[in-house]
């Protein structure tokens, strides 16, 4: 299955250069996301833009396929990239700033998607977990009477990428999906989480 990692945004809130290349424990943040998808046996393509030329160069140097989208906004860049790749099968679409995900999470999401029989799958975390990790998010929904926030990790049908799709709304109470890096405090929280998971002090 193909995985499209969106990495064309300016990352202005962090103000530390191109967001995908911000170092988390001495590794570019996007590396963690790419490795998780590789571990789940996905074919990875990174969507960059004119706002992230160094990320595109990093992909080239590291042998990662990339496509340089228009950089208008997340949705239009996603649609443009999927259409340019001529992808007609379901694919993962992921943000590049959730460095704590791993192959197991991705596999679990894919399995739930297949079981559902739906066209698409959106993933969500309970707001109570997001608040604990990074101070909450502005966009929220209520799913099965629970206040939730999007994780930025979804599955969509490539042949219908510009259309609304019947989706499974999958709520996952896992802090690894809640650690979305938007501020310096988020970065520190992600580093601490990854250190704890690896046993480093």
N, C-alpha and C positions, 0 to 999 in steps of 0.2 A: 504494500500500500504506500502511496506517495504521501509525504508530509511537507506542507508549505509553511515555512517559518517567516512571519512578517517582521521585517527589520528595516523599514524605510522611514521611520519617524525620527524627528529631531531630538527627542529626549530632553526638552528644554527644562523640565522640572528638576532634573538632577544637575544640569549645568556642569557636566564632567566629560564633555565630548560626546561622540556617538554612543548612544545608549547600549547597543548590542555588544560593544567592545569594552564596556566598563568592567574592570577586574573584580571578580569575586574570588577571594583566596588565590590571587595571582593567575586566574584564568579568565578569559573573556566570558561574560555572562552567556552569550549565545552558544558557547561551546558546550555548556551543561545541557542545554535544550537539544542541540544537535545530537549529542551522545546518547541522550535518552531515546530519541527516535531511532537512531542506529541500533541501539540495544533491543528495540522492539521490531527490528528488521524492516524498517521503513526506508524508502528512497527519499532523501532529503533535498529540497530546493529552497533556497533563501530568496525572499523578495526584498531587494534593496531599492534605493531611489537616489536621486541627485543629492538628497540630504545626508546620505550615508555612504559616501564614496570609499571611505576607509574600510567599512564593513564589506563592501563588494570586493575590495582588494584582498582583505583577509580571507574571504571565501576562495578567491582564486588561488592564493598561496597555499591554502590548506586542502585544495582539491574538492571543495564543496560547490555543487552547482548553484548558480544564482541567476536571477532575472532582474533587470533594472526597470522598475515600474515608474509611472509618472510622478509619484509622490504627492498626489492630490489629497487623498485621505485613505484611511485603512481599507474601507469597503471597496472603493474604486480600484485601489492598487491590487487587492485580492482578486477581484473579478478580472482585471486586465491580465494578471499573471496566469491565472488558471486558463483563461482563453488562449493566451499566447502559448502555453504549454500543450494546448489541445487535449487537456485532461478531461475524460468523460466518465471515469470511474469515481467512486467515493474517495475522498482524501481527507487527511487531517489538515486543519488550518490552526496554527498556533502563534501566539505572541512570542517574542524572544526574551521576555523578562520574567520568566517563571523558572529560575535556575534550580529549584529543589525538586522538580518532577523527575521521575525515573521511568525506566522501561515497563516496570510492573503497573504503574498507573495507566500508561498508554495502552497496554494490553487489556487491562480491565475495562477501560472505556470502549475499546474496539469490540470486545466480547459482548458488552451490554448493548451496544449499537446493533450488532448482528442479530442478537436475540429479539430485539424490539421490532424488527421488520420495517422500521421507519426510514424515510429518505435521508434524514440528517440527525445529528446529535449535538446538543449544546450542553456544556458542563457548568455546574454552579457549586459554590460553597456557601454554607450558612454564614450569614452576616456576623454572627457572634464569633466565628473563627477569624474572619477577616479583621474585625476590630482588634482582636487579640494580637494579630500579627503586624498590622500596619495602619491602624487608625481608620479603617472603613473605606467605603467607596461611594461615589455619588450615584451610580446606577444600581437600582435594586429591583427585584421582583418578588412576588410571593408564589411559591410552588408548594402545593400540598400543605398549606397553612404555615409554611416556614419562610422567613425573610432571608433571601439569598442574593448573592452577587455573582456575576459571570467570572469564569476563570480565564477566559481567552483561549481555551483549548476546545476545538469543535471538530465535528466531521460533517462534510457537505458533499453532495453529489456534484461532480465536476460538470456534467452535461446540463445542470440546472443552476449553475453558480450565480447567475444574475436574477434568479427567481426566488420567491418565498418557498420554503421546503417544509414538509411535514416532519417535525422533529421530536425526538426523544429529549425531554428535559431531565438530565441526569444530575441529581444532587449528591455531592461527594463530600463528606465531613472529614476532610484530610488537610491538615495545615500546610502540606507541601504545595497544594494548589492555591493556597491563600497568600503565599509569600510572593507577591507580585512587586517587583522593585521599581518604585517611582521616586523615592527620596533617599537621602543618605542614611536615614534611620532604617529604611527597608533594606538597604544594602548590608548594613551591619547585622540586621536580624537574619538575613539569608546566610551570611558568613557564619554566624553563630550556630545556626541550624545545621549547616553542612559540616561544620567542625564537630558538633556533637554526634552527628550520624556516623562520621568516620572515626570517631574516638580521639580526634586531635584536641589538645587543650585550647 
